[in-house]
Amino acid sequence: MDRRLVVLALLIGCGSPTEPPVGPVDRPNLEGPLPYDRLSTYGFFVRSPDHPISVLSPAPGVVPYEVNAPLWSDGMEKARFIVLPEGGHATIGDDGEWDLPIGSVLIKTFSDGERRLETRLLVREASGYKPHVYLWDADQTDALKIVAGKRVVLTRDQTYLVPNTNQCGSCHERDDVSLSLGLVTRQMNRGLQLASLVEAGVLTALPEPSHLEAQPPLVDPYDDESGLTDRARSWLDANCSHCHREGGGGGPSGLVLLRDETVPSRYGVCKGAVAAGGATGDRLVDIWPGHPERSILVHRIESTEPDVKMPELPNLLPDPRGLKLIRDFIAALPEDDCGL
């Protein structure tokens, strides 16, 4: 793997029960049968000889990547990597969805800035992606596979939720098939990343210009240099569209929160709730233009009640910047009485 990609990596990885491997290693161990009980068994990361155990680098064949608009996860930092079977490459559909060959692994490690909390794997199988969750030990030397999930106390005021593997499907399943959320062109087309992925062998060539034009990238919701509408629609796409789209868990509601949905009523403007039940907060429409205080969308994003809050998982806390962004977006829309 090109050493420049290693430098780009977020150095949040894994070790072994005692000491992580030091120096050059072969490709990760994916000979199976997967999953392994310990994250270290995969050999995804190695320790630099000149750095302490907490600083780890991706092994050859473990390729870092980032997304344009990250999903809010209670303020946790994330490091993302792709591992392909030797000789394998990603393919990109006309709809912007990326597909990886069977045997590929997506890695995402969550950190509170001081310690690694969990690492989630998505292993590409014939029927879709299979999730596996690994909980880091107190010594930060390895992570053990768990199924039931866990609440991790971070501070007196914050608890972090590690999901159980069944809960992963609530976000990743569409039409009963488990998919990746971040591997879409609108998320992956950022800066020089596509060229880096070609150089690393993840892609065989850059996507055609016509494809990139048809799949414009999301913007960073927290970057004030981007327009308010683009930022708000990108936030909703990243945090809500995996569910609120055709085939997703929120599909029956008719609310489509993909950034590229162009019909205002379909992305919530003056749209009455269909499936929210008592979670509306007595508000009548998803987005009431000019009035965030009357909008169901705001009520659900700011709530911490399990039966009300959105997204449903894995968050325990609302995203303060995201909430302000959606409020500002709705407040800036031309006022409309929505016929009420």
C-alpha positions in Angstrom: 0.0 0.0 0.0 1.3 3.5 -0.8 2.9 4.9 2.3 1.2 8.3 1.7 -2.1 6.6 2.4 -0.8 5.4 5.7 0.0 9.0 6.7 -3.6 9.9 5.8 -4.9 7.3 8.2 -6.6 8.2 11.5 -4.4 6.3 13.9 -7.2 4.6 15.8 -6.9 0.9 15.5 -6.4 -2.3 17.4 -3.7 -4.4 19.1 -3.2 -7.8 20.5 -4.0 -9.2 23.9 -0.4 -8.3 25.0 1.5 -6.4 22.4 0.5 -5.5 18.8 2.7 -6.6 15.9 5.6 -4.2 15.2 6.8 -3.3 11.8 5.9 -4.8 8.4 3.3 -7.5 8.3 1.5 -9.4 5.5 -2.1 -8.6 4.5 -4.8 -9.0 7.1 -5.8 -12.5 8.2 -9.2 -13.1 6.5 -8.8 -16.8 5.9 -11.5 -17.4 8.5 -13.8 -18.8 9.5 -15.0 -15.3 10.4 -15.7 -13.6 12.7 -12.8 -13.9 15.1 -13.4 -13.4 18.8 -10.6 -10.9 19.1 -10.1 -7.9 16.8 -6.3 -8.4 16.9 -6.6 -11.7 15.2 -7.5 -9.9 11.9 -4.2 -8.1 11.8 -5.7 -4.9 10.5 -3.2 -2.7 12.3 0.4 -2.6 13.4 2.4 -0.6 16.0 5.1 1.7 14.8 8.4 0.8 16.4 8.9 4.5 17.3 5.5 5.1 19.0 3.7 3.8 22.0 1.0 1.2 22.0 -1.8 3.8 21.6 -0.5 4.9 18.2 -1.3 2.2 15.5 -1.1 2.2 11.7 -3.1 0.3 9.1 -1.4 -2.8 7.8 -0.8 -3.2 4.1 -4.2 -3.6 2.3 -6.1 -1.6 5.0 -7.1 1.6 3.2 -8.3 4.7 5.1 -11.2 6.7 3.9 -13.5 9.5 5.0 -17.0 10.7 4.2 -18.3 14.2 3.4 -21.1 14.3 6.0 -20.5 11.9 9.0 -23.4 10.4 10.9 -23.7 11.9 14.4 -22.8 9.4 17.0 -22.9 11.3 20.3 -19.8 13.3 19.4 -17.5 10.3 19.0 -14.5 10.5 16.6 -14.4 7.8 13.9 -11.7 6.2 11.8 -12.8 4.3 8.7 -11.0 1.7 6.6 -11.6 -0.7 3.7 -10.1 -4.1 3.3 -10.6 -6.0 0.0 -9.7 -9.6 -0.8 -6.5 -9.7 -2.7 -7.2 -8.7 -6.3 -10.6 -7.4 -5.5 -12.0 -4.0 -6.5 -15.0 -1.9 -5.7 -17.6 -1.3 -8.4 -19.9 1.7 -8.6 -23.5 1.6 -9.8 -25.3 4.3 -11.8 -27.2 5.1 -8.6 -24.0 6.0 -6.8 -24.0 2.9 -4.6 -20.6 1.2 -4.2 -20.4 -2.6 -4.1 -17.5 -4.5 -2.7 -16.5 -8.1 -3.5 -17.4 -10.9 -1.2 -14.9 -11.2 1.6 -14.3 -7.4 1.9 -14.4 -5.8 5.3 -15.4 -2.2 6.3 -13.9 -1.1 9.6 -15.0 1.8 11.8 -13.5 2.5 15.2 -15.3 4.9 17.6 -13.2 7.0 20.1 -14.0 9.7 22.6 -10.7 11.4 21.9 -8.9 9.7 24.7 -9.7 6.0 24.3 -11.1 3.6 21.8 -14.6 2.4 22.7 -15.7 0.1 20.0 -14.9 -1.1 16.5 -17.6 -2.2 14.1 -17.0 -4.5 11.2 -19.2 -5.0 8.1 -18.1 -8.2 6.4 -19.4 -8.5 2.8 -21.1 -11.8 2.3 -23.2 -13.1 -0.6 -26.4 -11.9 1.0 -25.1 -8.5 2.0 -23.0 -7.1 4.9 -22.8 -9.0 8.1 -22.2 -6.7 11.2 -19.9 -7.6 14.1 -19.2 -5.4 17.1 -16.0 -5.4 19.2 -15.7 -3.7 22.6 -12.3 -2.4 23.6 -10.7 -3.5 26.9 -9.6 -1.2 29.6 -5.9 -1.5 28.7 -6.7 -0.5 25.1 -4.7 -3.5 23.8 -7.6 -5.4 22.2 -11.3 -5.5 21.5 -13.5 -8.6 22.1 -16.5 -9.5 20.1 -19.9 -8.9 21.7 -23.4 -9.5 20.6 -25.6 -8.1 23.3 -24.4 -4.5 23.2 -23.2 -2.4 26.2 -23.6 0.9 27.9 -20.2 2.5 28.6 -20.0 5.2 31.2 -17.8 8.0 29.9 -18.4 10.7 32.4 -20.9 11.4 35.2 -23.1 13.1 32.5 -22.6 10.9 29.5 -23.1 7.2 28.8 -22.2 5.8 25.4 -24.3 3.1 23.8 -22.5 0.2 22.0 -25.3 -1.4 19.9 -26.1 -5.0 19.8 -25.7 -6.6 16.4 -29.4 -6.9 15.7 -29.7 -3.2 16.1 -27.3 -2.6 13.3 -30.0 -3.6 10.8 -32.2 -0.7 11.8 -29.9 1.6 9.9 -28.2 -0.7 7.4 -31.1 -2.8 6.1 -33.0 -1.7 3.0 -35.5 -4.1 1.4 -34.2 -6.7 4.0 -30.6 -6.5 2.6 -27.8 -5.1 4.8 -25.9 -2.4 3.0 -23.1 0.1 3.7 -24.2 3.6 4.4 -21.0 5.6 3.6 -19.9 3.9 0.4 -21.9 6.0 -2.0 -20.4 8.5 -4.4 -22.0 11.5 -2.8 -20.1 10.7 0.4 -16.9 9.3 -1.1 -16.2 12.1 -3.6 -14.2 14.4 -1.5 -10.9 16.2 -2.4 -8.3 13.8 -3.7 -9.9 10.8 -2.1 -11.1 9.1 -5.3 -7.6 9.4 -6.8 -6.1 7.9 -3.6 -8.5 5.0 -3.8 -7.5 4.3 -7.4 -3.8 4.4 -6.3 -4.6 2.0 -3.5 -6.3 -0.4 -5.8 -9.8 0.0 -4.3 -11.0 1.4 -7.6 -9.7 0.5 -11.0 -10.3 3.9 -12.4 -11.9 7.2 -11.5 -15.6 7.4 -12.1 -16.7 9.0 -15.3 -17.3 12.7 -15.2 -21.0 12.2 -16.1 -21.4 9.9 -13.1 -19.8 12.5 -10.7 -22.0 15.2 -12.2 -25.1 13.1 -11.6 -24.0 12.3 -8.0 -22.9 15.7 -6.6 -21.1 15.3 -3.3 -22.7 16.1 0.1 -21.1 19.0 1.9 -19.8 19.1 5.5 -22.9 20.2 7.5 -20.7 22.0 10.0 -18.7 24.0 7.4 -20.1 27.5 7.4 -18.6 28.2 4.0 -21.3 26.0 2.4 -24.8 27.2 1.8 -27.4 26.7 4.5 -29.7 24.6 2.4 -26.9 22.3 1.2 -25.6 21.9 4.7 -29.0 21.1 6.2 -30.0 18.7 3.4 -26.6 17.0 3.7 -27.1 16.5 7.5 -30.5 15.0 6.9 -29.1 12.7 4.2 -26.3 11.5 6.4 -28.4 11.0 9.5 -31.8 10.1 8.3 -32.0 9.0 4.7 -30.8 5.4 5.3 -34.2 5.0 6.9 -36.3 7.7 5.2 -36.3 6.4 1.7 -37.9 3.8 -0.4 -37.1 0.4 1.1 -35.9 1.8 4.4 -37.5 1.4 7.8 -39.1 4.8 7.5 -40.2 4.3 3.9 -43.9 3.8 4.7 -44.0 7.3 6.1 -43.5 8.8 2.7 -40.8 11.1 4.1 -37.7 11.0 1.8 -34.7 12.7 3.3 -32.1 12.0 0.6 -30.4 15.2 -0.3 -31.3 14.8 -4.0 -35.1 14.6 -3.4 -36.4 17.6 -5.2 -40.1 17.6 -4.3 -40.5 19.7 -1.1 -43.5 17.9 0.2 -41.6 14.6 -0.1 -38.8 15.9 2.1 -41.3 17.2 4.6 -42.4 20.7 3.7 -46.0 21.0 4.8 -46.2 17.2 4.9 -48.5 15.8 7.6 -47.2 12.9 9.6 -48.3 9.4 8.5 -46.6 7.0 10.8 -45.3 9.0 13.8 -48.2 8.2 16.1 -47.7 10.1 19.4 -44.2 11.2 18.6 -45.3 14.4 16.8 -45.3 16.5 19.9 -48.8 17.8 18.8 -47.2 19.4 15.7 -49.0 19.0 12.4 -46.4 18.8 9.7 -42.8 17.6 9.3 -41.5 21.0 8.2 -43.5 24.1 8.7 -41.7 26.7 6.6 -40.5 29.6 8.7 -41.4 27.9 11.9 -39.1 25.3 13.4 -41.0 25.5 16.6 -44.0 24.0 14.8 -42.1 21.4 12.9 -42.2 17.7 13.8 -38.7 17.2 12.4 -37.2 19.5 15.0 -39.2 18.0 17.8 -37.9 14.5 17.0 -34.3 15.6 16.4 -34.2 17.5 19.8 -35.9 14.7 21.8 -34.1 12.2 24.0 -37.3 10.1 24.6 -36.7 6.6 23.1 -40.1 6.5 21.3 -39.7 10.0 19.9 -36.1 10.8 19.1 -34.7 10.6 15.7 -32.4 9.1 14.6 -33.6 6.1 16.6 -30.1 4.6 17.0 -27.4 4.7 18.2 -27.6 8.1 19.8 -28.5 9.0 23.3 -27.8 12.7 22.8 -29.1 15.2 20.2 -26.5 16.7 17.8 -26.4 20.4 19.0 -24.9 21.8 15.9 -27.1 19.6 13.7 -30.2 20.7 15.6 -29.4 24.4 15.2 -28.7 23.8 11.5 -32.1 22.3 10.9 -33.8 25.0 12.9 -32.0 27.7 10.9 -32.9 25.9 7.6 -36.6 25.8 8.4 -36.6 29.3 9.8 -35.1 30.6 6.5 -37.8 29.0 4.3 -40.4 31.3 2.9 -43.4 31.3 5.3 -46.3 29.2 4.3 -49.5 28.4 6.3 -49.5 24.9 4.8 -53.2 25.2 4.2 -53.9 24.9 7.9 
